[in-house]
Amino acid sequence: MLIEQVPTVFRKLFPKTVWRLQKPEKTVYLTFDDGPIPEETPFVLDLLRQHNIKATFFCVGENVKKHPEIFQMVLNEGHKVGNHTYNHLAGLTNFSKKYIENVGKADEYIHSKLFRPPHGTFRYEQFVFLRRNYTIVFWDVVTRDYNCKLSGDDVLNIVKKYTRNGSIIVFHDSLKASKNMRYALPRAIEYLKSEGYKFDVLSDETING
């Protein structure tokens, strides 16, 4: 549970950040990290289109630069995007100046005020600086679809076990997560719909409204 759903005490270490959005109606927020890439992102877009769902994609700037047509597809279909650094950079193992510059480089391609740190961690001084210019979005449920030791059913069961009203759920449109994501995502959507959840995107209105 420490990974799949971070305890409240840890969340309090990063004030004024977004982990979960409680709403009057049963609502969840699908998010996708690490894309866009042609091998996986179109699959996600097709599935979301079939279900008339809008989601939020936290993009790696280098991938946006390499695949601008895929990034444009995300935007054209009405999804929201966020910054996930330029090189999927880990904050804890990089000096703050380099990390902040990397986020800025990604912003040249992504143009979003939403930011999610890769691996869900960064140094406190990085957090303080970035909070001035970005809404920092973590998650309420991380599916761990990237973990090759888990099966697709394991990933699906994480969604079933931990999702609640307002959950921000993380999948990955990446090669590493491909097998588990492609298995679990469509089944998770069907499950969440059967449980009466509606889907929304992360935006200034949904976060602050």
LOVOSE-425336 format. One record per residue (C-alpha): residue in three letters; x, y, z. Coordinates in nm, 2 decimals. Layout:
# residues N
[tormi "ALA"; [X; Y; Z]]
...
//
This chain:
# residues 209
[tormi "MET"; [0.00; 0.00; 0.00]]
[tormi "LEU"; [0.29; 0.24; 0.06]]
[tormi "ILE"; [0.35; 0.24; -0.32]]
[tormi "GLU"; [0.00; 0.19; -0.46]]
[tormi "GLN"; [-0.16; 0.45; -0.24]]
[tormi "VAL"; [0.07; 0.68; -0.05]]
[tormi "PRO"; [-0.02; 0.74; 0.32]]
[tormi "THR"; [-0.16; 1.07; 0.43]]
[tormi "VAL"; [0.15; 1.14; 0.65]]
[tormi "PHE"; [0.37; 1.14; 0.34]]
[tormi "ARG"; [0.13; 1.35; 0.14]]
[tormi "LYS"; [0.16; 1.62; 0.40]]
[tormi "LEU"; [0.53; 1.66; 0.33]]
[tormi "PHE"; [0.44; 1.83; 0.01]]
[tormi "PRO"; [0.17; 2.09; 0.09]]
[tormi "LYS"; [-0.03; 2.26; -0.18]]
[tormi "THR"; [0.01; 1.97; -0.42]]
[tormi "VAL"; [-0.27; 1.75; -0.57]]
[tormi "TRP"; [-0.31; 1.39; -0.47]]
[tormi "ARG"; [-0.69; 1.34; -0.49]]
[tormi "LEU"; [-0.99; 1.55; -0.57]]
[tormi "GLN"; [-1.30; 1.47; -0.37]]
[tormi "LYS"; [-1.62; 1.55; -0.57]]
[tormi "PRO"; [-1.99; 1.53; -0.49]]
[tormi "GLU"; [-2.03; 1.27; -0.77]]
[tormi "LYS"; [-1.82; 0.95; -0.80]]
[tormi "THR"; [-1.54; 1.07; -1.02]]
[tormi "VAL"; [-1.19; 0.95; -1.11]]
[tormi "TYR"; [-0.91; 1.10; -1.31]]
[tormi "LEU"; [-0.71; 0.88; -1.55]]
[tormi "THR"; [-0.35; 1.00; -1.60]]
[tormi "PHE"; [-0.08; 0.86; -1.82]]
[tormi "ASP"; [0.29; 0.91; -1.77]]
[tormi "ASP"; [0.61; 0.89; -1.99]]
[tormi "GLY"; [0.47; 0.93; -2.34]]
[tormi "PRO"; [0.39; 1.02; -2.60]]
[tormi "ILE"; [0.52; 0.74; -2.82]]
[tormi "PRO"; [0.38; 0.58; -3.14]]
[tormi "GLU"; [0.39; 0.23; -3.00]]
[tormi "GLU"; [0.16; 0.29; -2.70]]
[tormi "THR"; [-0.01; 0.63; -2.70]]
[tormi "PRO"; [-0.24; 0.57; -3.00]]
[tormi "PHE"; [-0.37; 0.25; -2.83]]
[tormi "VAL"; [-0.46; 0.46; -2.53]]
[tormi "LEU"; [-0.62; 0.73; -2.74]]
[tormi "ASP"; [-0.83; 0.48; -2.93]]
[tormi "LEU"; [-0.95; 0.31; -2.61]]
[tormi "LEU"; [-1.04; 0.65; -2.45]]
[tormi "ARG"; [-1.23; 0.75; -2.76]]
[tormi "GLN"; [-1.43; 0.43; -2.76]]
[tormi "HIS"; [-1.54; 0.51; -2.41]]
[tormi "ASN"; [-1.58; 0.89; -2.46]]
[tormi "ILE"; [-1.33; 0.95; -2.18]]
[tormi "LYS"; [-1.09; 1.24; -2.14]]
[tormi "ALA"; [-0.77; 1.20; -1.95]]
[tormi "THR"; [-0.45; 1.38; -1.86]]
[tormi "PHE"; [-0.11; 1.29; -2.01]]
[tormi "PHE"; [0.21; 1.38; -1.83]]
[tormi "CYS"; [0.45; 1.40; -2.12]]
[tormi "VAL"; [0.83; 1.37; -2.14]]
[tormi "GLY"; [0.95; 1.66; -2.34]]
[tormi "GLU"; [1.20; 1.46; -2.54]]
[tormi "ASN"; [0.92; 1.23; -2.66]]
[tormi "VAL"; [0.71; 1.53; -2.76]]
[tormi "LYS"; [1.00; 1.66; -2.96]]
[tormi "LYS"; [1.05; 1.32; -3.13]]
[tormi "HIS"; [0.68; 1.26; -3.19]]
[tormi "PRO"; [0.50; 1.59; -3.23]]
[tormi "GLU"; [0.22; 1.43; -3.44]]
[tormi "ILE"; [0.13; 1.20; -3.15]]
[tormi "PHE"; [0.14; 1.48; -2.90]]
[tormi "GLN"; [-0.09; 1.68; -3.13]]
[tormi "MET"; [-0.33; 1.38; -3.15]]
[tormi "VAL"; [-0.35; 1.40; -2.77]]
[tormi "LEU"; [-0.45; 1.76; -2.78]]
[tormi "ASN"; [-0.68; 1.73; -3.08]]
[tormi "GLU"; [-0.89; 1.47; -2.90]]
[tormi "GLY"; [-0.95; 1.70; -2.60]]
[tormi "HIS"; [-0.72; 1.56; -2.35]]
[tormi "LYS"; [-0.51; 1.77; -2.11]]
[tormi "VAL"; [-0.13; 1.75; -2.08]]
[tormi "GLY"; [0.13; 1.81; -1.81]]
[tormi "ASN"; [0.51; 1.84; -1.78]]
[tormi "HIS"; [0.70; 1.52; -1.68]]
[tormi "THR"; [1.05; 1.68; -1.73]]
[tormi "TYR"; [1.24; 1.67; -2.06]]
[tormi "ASN"; [1.44; 1.34; -2.00]]
[tormi "HIS"; [1.23; 1.17; -1.73]]
[tormi "LEU"; [1.48; 1.31; -1.49]]
[tormi "ALA"; [1.49; 1.19; -1.12]]
[tormi "GLY"; [1.50; 1.48; -0.89]]
[tormi "LEU"; [1.68; 1.31; -0.60]]
[tormi "THR"; [1.98; 1.21; -0.81]]
[tormi "ASN"; [2.03; 1.54; -0.99]]
[tormi "PHE"; [2.13; 1.89; -0.87]]
[tormi "SER"; [1.84; 2.13; -0.85]]
[tormi "LYS"; [1.97; 2.37; -1.11]]
[tormi "LYS"; [1.99; 2.09; -1.37]]
[tormi "TYR"; [1.65; 1.95; -1.27]]
[tormi "ILE"; [1.47; 2.29; -1.29]]
[tormi "GLU"; [1.63; 2.36; -1.62]]
[tormi "ASN"; [1.52; 2.02; -1.75]]
[tormi "VAL"; [1.16; 2.10; -1.65]]
[tormi "GLY"; [1.19; 2.44; -1.83]]
[tormi "LYS"; [1.32; 2.27; -2.14]]
[tormi "ALA"; [1.02; 2.04; -2.14]]
[tormi "ASP"; [0.79; 2.34; -2.11]]
[tormi "GLU"; [0.91; 2.47; -2.44]]
[tormi "TYR"; [0.73; 2.17; -2.60]]
[tormi "ILE"; [0.45; 2.09; -2.36]]
[tormi "HIS"; [0.32; 2.44; -2.25]]
[tormi "SER"; [0.14; 2.33; -1.94]]
[tormi "LYS"; [0.12; 2.45; -1.58]]
[tormi "LEU"; [0.07; 2.09; -1.45]]
[tormi "PHE"; [0.38; 1.91; -1.34]]
[tormi "ARG"; [0.44; 1.56; -1.21]]
[tormi "PRO"; [0.79; 1.46; -1.09]]
[tormi "PRO"; [0.92; 1.13; -1.24]]
[tormi "HIS"; [0.92; 0.85; -0.98]]
[tormi "GLY"; [0.71; 1.08; -0.76]]
[tormi "THR"; [1.00; 1.22; -0.58]]
[tormi "PHE"; [1.22; 1.53; -0.59]]
[tormi "ARG"; [1.43; 1.74; -0.36]]
[tormi "TYR"; [1.25; 1.98; -0.13]]
[tormi "GLU"; [1.42; 2.29; -0.29]]
[tormi "GLN"; [1.31; 2.16; -0.63]]
[tormi "PHE"; [0.96; 2.13; -0.50]]
[tormi "VAL"; [0.96; 2.48; -0.35]]
[tormi "PHE"; [1.08; 2.64; -0.67]]
[tormi "LEU"; [0.85; 2.45; -0.91]]
[tormi "ARG"; [0.55; 2.51; -0.69]]
[tormi "ARG"; [0.58; 2.88; -0.77]]
[tormi "ASN"; [0.50; 2.82; -1.14]]
[tormi "TYR"; [0.33; 2.48; -1.16]]
[tormi "THR"; [0.04; 2.29; -1.01]]
[tormi "ILE"; [0.22; 1.98; -0.88]]
[tormi "VAL"; [0.01; 1.67; -0.94]]
[tormi "PHE"; [0.09; 1.33; -0.77]]
[tormi "TRP"; [-0.17; 1.05; -0.75]]
[tormi "ASP"; [-0.40; 0.86; -0.53]]
[tormi "VAL"; [-0.35; 0.53; -0.71]]
[tormi "VAL"; [-0.05; 0.42; -0.90]]
[tormi "THR"; [-0.12; 0.10; -1.09]]
[tormi "ARG"; [0.24; -0.02; -1.11]]
[tormi "ASP"; [0.18; -0.14; -1.47]]
[tormi "TYR"; [0.55; -0.08; -1.53]]
[tormi "ASN"; [0.65; -0.36; -1.29]]
[tormi "CYS"; [0.74; -0.67; -1.48]]
[tormi "LYS"; [0.70; -0.88; -1.17]]
[tormi "LEU"; [0.33; -0.81; -1.17]]
[tormi "SER"; [0.07; -0.96; -1.41]]
[tormi "GLY"; [-0.21; -0.77; -1.58]]
[tormi "ASP"; [-0.45; -0.91; -1.33]]
[tormi "ASP"; [-0.23; -0.78; -1.04]]
[tormi "VAL"; [-0.25; -0.43; -1.20]]
[tormi "LEU"; [-0.62; -0.45; -1.25]]
[tormi "ASN"; [-0.67; -0.56; -0.89]]
[tormi "ILE"; [-0.47; -0.26; -0.77]]
[tormi "VAL"; [-0.73; -0.04; -0.94]]
[tormi "LYS"; [-1.02; -0.23; -0.79]]
[tormi "LYS"; [-0.87; -0.23; -0.44]]
[tormi "TYR"; [-0.76; 0.13; -0.40]]
[tormi "THR"; [-0.97; 0.35; -0.62]]
[tormi "ARG"; [-1.22; 0.57; -0.44]]
[tormi "ASN"; [-1.41; 0.89; -0.52]]
[tormi "GLY"; [-1.16; 1.15; -0.65]]
[tormi "SER"; [-0.88; 0.91; -0.72]]
[tormi "ILE"; [-0.61; 1.03; -0.96]]
[tormi "ILE"; [-0.50; 0.70; -1.12]]
[tormi "VAL"; [-0.17; 0.65; -1.29]]
[tormi "PHE"; [-0.11; 0.43; -1.59]]
[tormi "HIS"; [0.19; 0.46; -1.83]]
[tormi "ASP"; [0.19; 0.49; -2.21]]
[tormi "SER"; [0.54; 0.35; -2.23]]
[tormi "LEU"; [0.71; 0.04; -2.37]]
[tormi "LYS"; [0.80; -0.09; -2.02]]
[tormi "ALA"; [0.43; -0.09; -1.91]]
[tormi "SER"; [0.29; -0.21; -2.25]]
[tormi "LYS"; [0.18; -0.56; -2.16]]
[tormi "ASN"; [0.02; -0.48; -1.83]]
[tormi "MET"; [-0.13; -0.15; -1.94]]
[tormi "ARG"; [-0.29; -0.30; -2.25]]
[tormi "TYR"; [-0.44; -0.58; -2.04]]
[tormi "ALA"; [-0.55; -0.38; -1.73]]
[tormi "LEU"; [-0.66; -0.05; -1.87]]
[tormi "PRO"; [-0.96; -0.16; -2.08]]
[tormi "ARG"; [-1.08; -0.39; -1.79]]
[tormi "ALA"; [-1.02; -0.11; -1.53]]
[tormi "ILE"; [-1.24; 0.13; -1.74]]
[tormi "GLU"; [-1.52; -0.13; -1.76]]
[tormi "TYR"; [-1.49; -0.20; -1.39]]
[tormi "LEU"; [-1.50; 0.17; -1.29]]
[tormi "LYS"; [-1.79; 0.24; -1.52]]
[tormi "SER"; [-1.98; -0.06; -1.36]]
[tormi "GLU"; [-1.91; 0.09; -1.02]]
[tormi "GLY"; [-2.08; 0.42; -1.12]]
[tormi "TYR"; [-1.77; 0.64; -1.17]]
[tormi "LYS"; [-1.75; 0.92; -1.42]]
[tormi "PHE"; [-1.42; 1.03; -1.57]]
[tormi "ASP"; [-1.28; 1.38; -1.58]]
[tormi "VAL"; [-0.95; 1.56; -1.67]]
[tormi "LEU"; [-0.72; 1.76; -1.45]]
[tormi "SER"; [-0.75; 2.13; -1.51]]
[tormi "ASP"; [-0.76; 2.46; -1.32]]
[tormi "GLU"; [-1.14; 2.42; -1.31]]
[tormi "THR"; [-1.14; 2.06; -1.17]]
[tormi "ILE"; [-0.85; 2.13; -0.93]]
[tormi "ASN"; [-0.95; 2.47; -0.80]]
[tormi "GLY"; [-1.32; 2.48; -0.87]]
//
